[in-house]
Amino acid sequence: MASVTNHRRPRPQEIIGMAAGVGALTALTLWSRPDPGPLDFAVAALSLAAAMVQLWRPVTGALAATVLAVFSPLATTAATVGALQVAWRTRFRTAVAVALAGIAAHLVQWVWYPNPALGFDWWAVLVTVAYGALLGWGTLARSHRELVMSLRERARRAEAEQGRLVAEARAAERRGLAREMHDVLANRLSLVATHAGALEFRPDAPPEKVALAAGVVRSGVHQALEELRQVIVLLREDEATASSGPGPTAAELEALVEETRAVGQPVAVSGVLFPDDLPSSLGRTVYRIVQEGLTNARKHAAGNEVSVALSGSPGEELVIEIENALPAPGTAPAVPGSGLGLVGLTERVRLAGGQLDHERTDGRFRLRARLPWPA
């Protein structure tokens, strides 16, 4: 990874550290000279300035100090620090070029300031090893920094991805809750509408019938509001899931059938209406299928008998069949429908791994759902 941080705003502690470190070493080198002149002081000041420039533009500052190092050892500190800055903050090829320039500058410096005790050969080895060490140190520091930045970016992306997955899961749960709301309210409100319609079209009904219908309307509205309140509470809870808690029981399904019978819709049940060993998620789907089938029958074929049959065994398929006679042609539905009930039910069955079919044939409406029943 070749990350370039050639231009950046240095921190105050970096500015203070550079000024103090390079300034102290340059002053020590100047003090060690036997008879420093005005030119030496000027080179020292320019070297310190070049070192400070390196904090903003490392290549420019390093090359300026390298040029000064050709003419005076006073710039050696700034030049070597510049080589380290370039290796740490720029591409490797740029760092190599600056290091080679520094080596060449100090080899030329030997012409102006030879050291007979050391010899040119050893001086060349010392300069080469020093710049090689600075190049390796800076490159290693840059690689470590880029690795840390990469890991932080991966962690940030992983956290963002996790947040997205959580948000999608919550949205999916809310869509499930919205389907629950539709199923619940469609059943309850169709029951209320049926009894309200009876009160409207049979004003001469016996008082006990009127009282019974009014009681069902009141009870249905109360139950619809209570179930709606429960769904809204779940929607407000971030961690709520539509699949939490136990599924419907056989008693609840039998109560649903009895409610339908109570409004004058005959229901014939064949087989076991609700097997005891159904998983809760499968039981919830079965409940909603039967509920939607009975609701549709009350809306579109009021008074016609509805047959409900369940068959199957664990490890195979669970088959739910609901059938009723179609109303006479031209008969308006008792309650206007949205047309979305079977669409939502089809999606629910598909998500459960099953298949839902419905058809109108031979004067009858048939609803057939097949669901996988785990062993």
C-alpha positions in Angstrom: 0.0 0.0 0.0 1.5 3.3 -1.0 -0.1 6.0 1.1 1.1 9.5 0.5 0.9 12.1 3.3 3.3 14.6 1.7 1.1 17.6 2.6 -0.5 17.7 6.1 -0.8 20.0 9.1 1.8 19.1 11.7 0.8 18.9 15.4 2.2 21.5 17.8 4.3 18.9 19.6 5.9 17.9 16.3 6.9 21.5 15.5 8.4 21.9 19.0 10.2 18.6 18.8 11.7 19.3 15.4 12.8 22.7 16.4 14.3 21.6 19.7 16.0 18.4 18.3 17.5 19.7 15.1 18.3 23.0 16.7 20.2 21.4 19.6 22.2 19.0 17.3 23.0 21.8 14.8 24.1 24.1 17.7 26.3 21.3 19.1 27.9 20.8 15.7 28.4 24.6 15.3 29.9 24.8 18.8 32.4 22.0 17.9 33.8 23.9 15.0 37.1 25.6 15.9 36.4 29.0 14.5 32.8 29.4 13.1 32.2 32.3 10.8 29.2 34.1 9.5 28.7 31.6 6.7 28.5 28.8 9.3 25.8 30.6 11.2 23.9 31.2 8.0 24.1 27.5 7.0 23.0 26.5 10.5 20.0 28.8 10.3 19.0 27.7 6.8 19.4 24.0 7.9 17.0 24.6 10.8 14.6 26.3 8.4 14.8 23.4 6.0 14.1 21.0 8.8 11.0 22.9 9.8 9.8 22.9 6.2 10.0 19.1 6.2 7.0 19.1 8.6 4.8 20.4 5.8 6.7 19.4 2.7 9.1 16.6 3.5 10.7 16.2 0.1 11.3 19.9 -0.5 12.7 20.3 3.0 14.9 17.2 2.8 16.4 18.2 -0.6 17.1 21.8 0.6 19.0 20.4 3.6 20.8 17.9 1.3 22.0 20.7 -0.9 23.3 22.6 2.1 25.0 19.4 3.3 27.2 19.4 0.2 28.9 22.5 1.5 28.8 22.1 5.3 28.5 19.4 8.0 26.2 21.8 9.8 23.4 20.7 7.5 24.0 16.9 8.1 21.4 16.7 10.9 18.7 18.4 8.9 19.5 16.3 5.8 19.4 13.0 7.7 16.2 13.9 9.5 14.8 14.9 6.2 15.6 11.4 4.7 13.8 9.8 7.7 10.8 12.1 7.2 10.6 11.3 3.5 10.8 7.5 4.1 8.1 7.8 6.7 5.6 9.9 4.8 6.1 9.3 1.1 6.4 6.5 -1.4 9.3 4.1 -1.3 10.7 5.2 -4.6 10.8 8.8 -3.6 12.4 7.9 -0.3 15.1 5.9 -2.1 15.8 8.9 -4.5 16.2 11.3 -1.5 18.5 8.8 0.3 20.7 8.4 -2.8 20.9 12.2 -3.0 21.9 12.4 0.6 24.6 9.8 0.2 26.0 11.7 -2.9 25.9 15.0 -1.0 27.9 13.7 1.9 30.4 12.0 -0.4 30.9 15.4 -2.1 31.1 17.0 1.3 34.3 15.0 1.9 36.0 17.2 -0.7 35.4 20.3 1.4 35.8 18.7 4.8 38.0 15.6 4.6 38.7 13.5 7.7 42.2 11.9 7.4 41.6 9.8 10.5 38.6 8.1 9.0 39.5 7.8 5.3 37.2 8.2 2.3 36.3 4.5 2.1 35.1 4.2 5.6 33.3 7.6 5.3 31.5 6.3 2.3 30.5 3.1 4.1 29.4 5.0 7.2 27.2 7.4 5.1 25.7 4.6 3.1 24.9 2.5 6.2 23.4 5.5 8.0 21.1 6.5 5.1 20.2 2.8 4.6 19.2 2.5 8.2 17.2 5.8 8.0 15.4 4.5 4.9 14.6 1.1 6.5 13.4 2.7 9.7 11.2 5.2 8.0 9.7 2.6 5.6 9.0 0.2 8.5 7.3 3.0 10.5 5.2 3.9 7.4 4.2 0.3 6.8 3.2 -0.1 10.4 1.1 3.1 10.3 -0.6 2.1 7.1 -1.3 -1.3 8.6 -2.9 0.3 11.7 -5.0 2.6 9.5 -6.1 -0.3 7.3 -7.2 -2.3 10.3 -9.1 0.7 11.7 -10.8 1.1 8.3 -11.7 -2.5 8.2 -13.1 -2.3 11.7 -15.1 0.8 10.8 -16.5 -1.0 7.7 -17.3 -4.1 9.6 -19.1 -2.0 12.2 -21.0 -0.2 9.5 -21.8 -3.5 7.8 -23.0 -4.9 11.1 -25.1 -1.8 11.6 -26.6 -2.2 8.1 -27.4 -5.9 8.7 -29.0 -5.1 12.0 -31.1 -2.3 10.4 -32.1 -4.7 7.6 -33.1 -7.3 10.1 -35.1 -4.8 12.1 -36.8 -3.6 8.9 -37.6 -7.2 8.0 -39.1 -7.8 11.5 -41.2 -4.6 11.1 -42.5 -5.9 7.7 -43.4 -9.1 9.5 -45.2 -7.1 12.2 -47.0 -5.1 9.5 -48.3 -8.4 8.1 -49.3 -9.5 11.5 -51.2 -6.2 11.9 -53.0 -6.7 8.6 -54.0 -10.3 9.5 -55.2 -9.4 12.9 -57.2 -6.3 12.0 -58.6 -7.9 8.8 -60.1 -10.8 10.9 -61.4 -8.6 13.7 -62.8 -5.8 11.7 -64.5 -8.1 9.2 -66.2 -9.8 12.2 -67.3 -6.3 13.4 -68.4 -5.3 10.0 -70.5 -8.4 9.6 -72.4 -7.8 12.8 -72.7 -4.1 12.1 -74.2 -5.0 8.7 -76.7 -7.3 10.4 -77.8 -4.5 12.7 -78.2 -2.2 9.7 -80.2 -4.5 7.4 -82.2 -6.3 10.1 -83.5 -3.5 12.3 -86.6 -5.6 13.1 -84.4 -8.4 14.6 -85.4 -9.7 18.1 -83.8 -7.6 20.9 -81.7 -10.6 22.0 -80.2 -10.9 18.5 -79.5 -7.1 18.5 -77.9 -7.3 21.9 -75.8 -10.3 20.8 -74.6 -8.5 17.6 -73.9 -5.3 19.5 -71.9 -7.3 22.1 -69.8 -8.9 19.3 -69.2 -5.5 17.8 -68.0 -4.1 21.1 -65.9 -7.2 21.9 -64.4 -7.2 18.4 -63.4 -3.6 18.5 -61.9 -4.0 21.9 -59.9 -7.0 20.8 -58.8 -5.2 17.6 -57.6 -2.2 19.6 -55.8 -4.5 22.1 -54.0 -6.5 19.4 -53.1 -3.3 17.5 -51.7 -1.9 20.8 -49.5 -5.0 21.2 -48.2 -4.7 17.7 -47.4 -1.0 18.1 -45.6 -1.7 21.3 -43.4 -4.3 19.5 -42.8 -1.8 16.7 -41.4 0.7 19.2 -39.0 -1.8 20.7 -35.7 -1.9 18.8 -34.9 -5.5 19.8 -38.5 -6.9 19.3 -39.0 -9.7 16.9 -42.2 -10.8 15.4 -41.3 -14.4 16.0 -40.6 -14.1 19.7 -42.8 -15.8 22.2 -44.9 -18.9 22.0 -47.0 -19.6 18.9 -50.8 -19.8 18.8 -52.4 -22.8 20.6 -55.1 -25.2 19.6 -57.5 -23.4 21.9 -56.9 -20.1 20.1 -57.5 -21.7 16.7 -60.7 -23.3 18.0 -61.8 -20.0 19.4 -61.2 -18.5 15.9 -63.5 -21.1 14.4 -66.2 -20.6 17.0 -66.1 -16.8 16.4 -66.7 -17.5 12.7 -69.6 -19.9 13.5 -71.1 -17.3 15.9 -71.6 -14.8 13.1 -73.6 -17.4 11.0 -70.7 -18.8 8.9 -70.8 -22.6 9.1 -67.4 -24.1 9.5 -66.7 -27.8 9.0 -63.4 -29.1 10.3 -61.9 -32.4 9.3 -58.9 -34.0 11.0 -57.0 -32.5 13.8 -57.4 -28.8 13.6 -54.1 -28.0 15.3 -51.5 -30.8 16.0 -49.9 -30.4 19.5 -46.4 -31.1 18.1 -46.2 -28.2 15.7 -43.3 -25.8 16.1 -44.3 -22.4 17.2 -43.3 -20.7 14.0 -45.2 -23.3 11.9 -48.2 -23.0 14.2 -48.3 -19.2 13.8 -48.3 -19.6 10.0 -51.1 -22.3 10.2 -53.1 -19.9 12.4 -52.8 -17.0 9.9 -53.7 -19.2 6.9 -56.9 -20.4 8.6 -57.6 -16.9 9.8 -57.2 -15.4 6.4 -59.3 -18.2 4.8 -62.2 -17.7 7.2 -62.0 -13.9 6.9 -62.2 -14.1 3.1 -65.2 -16.5 3.4 -67.0 -14.0 5.7 -66.3 -11.2 3.3 -67.1 -12.7 0.0 -69.3 -15.8 0.7 -71.2 -14.9 3.9 -73.4 -17.7 5.0 -71.8 -20.4 2.9 -70.2 -23.3 4.7 -66.4 -23.3 4.9 -64.4 -26.6 5.2 -61.1 -26.6 6.9 -58.8 -29.7 6.6 -55.2 -30.3 7.9 -53.2 -33.3 7.0 -49.5 -34.4 7.2 -46.9 -35.6 9.6 -43.5 -34.6 10.9 -40.7 -35.0 8.4 -43.1 -34.5 5.5 -45.5 -31.7 4.5 -48.3 -30.1 6.4 -51.2 -29.4 4.0 -54.0 -26.9 4.9 -57.0 -26.9 2.6 -59.8 -24.3 3.0 -62.8 -24.4 0.6 -66.1 -22.7 0.3 -68.9 -22.2 -2.2 -68.7 -19.0 -4.3 -71.5 -16.4 -3.8 -74.1 -16.0 -6.4 -73.1 -13.8 -9.4 -73.6 -10.1 -8.8 -73.5 -10.5 -5.0 -71.5 -7.7 -3.4 -69.0 -8.7 -0.7 -70.2 -8.1 2.9 -67.0 -6.1 3.6 -64.9 -4.4 0.9 -61.5 -6.0 0.7 -58.1 -4.5 -0.1 -57.0 -7.5 -2.2 -53.7 -7.7 -0.2 -54.7 -10.5 2.1 -53.8 -13.4 -0.2 -50.7 -11.5 -1.4 -49.4 -11.1 2.1 -50.3 -14.7 2.9 -48.5 -16.0 -0.1 -45.4 -14.1 0.9 -45.7 -15.5 4.5 -46.0 -19.1 3.2 -43.1 -18.6 0.8 -40.8 -17.3 3.6 -41.7 -20.4 5.6 -40.5 -22.5 2.7 -43.9 -23.6 1.5 -46.3 -22.9 -1.3 -49.8 -21.4 -1.4 -52.3 -21.9 -4.3 -55.8 -20.6 -4.7 -58.3 -21.0 -7.4 -62.0 -20.6 -8.4 -63.4 -23.7 -10.0 -66.7 -25.6 -10.2 -68.4 -22.8 -8.3 -66.1 -23.1 -5.3 -63.1 -21.2 -4.0 -60.1 -23.4 -2.9 -57.1 -22.3 -0.8 -54.3 -24.9 -0.4 -51.1 -24.4 1.5 -48.2 -26.8 1.7 -45.6 -26.2 4.5 -42.5 -28.2 5.4 -43.0 -29.9 8.8 -39.6 -30.5 10.5 -39.2 -34.0 12.0 
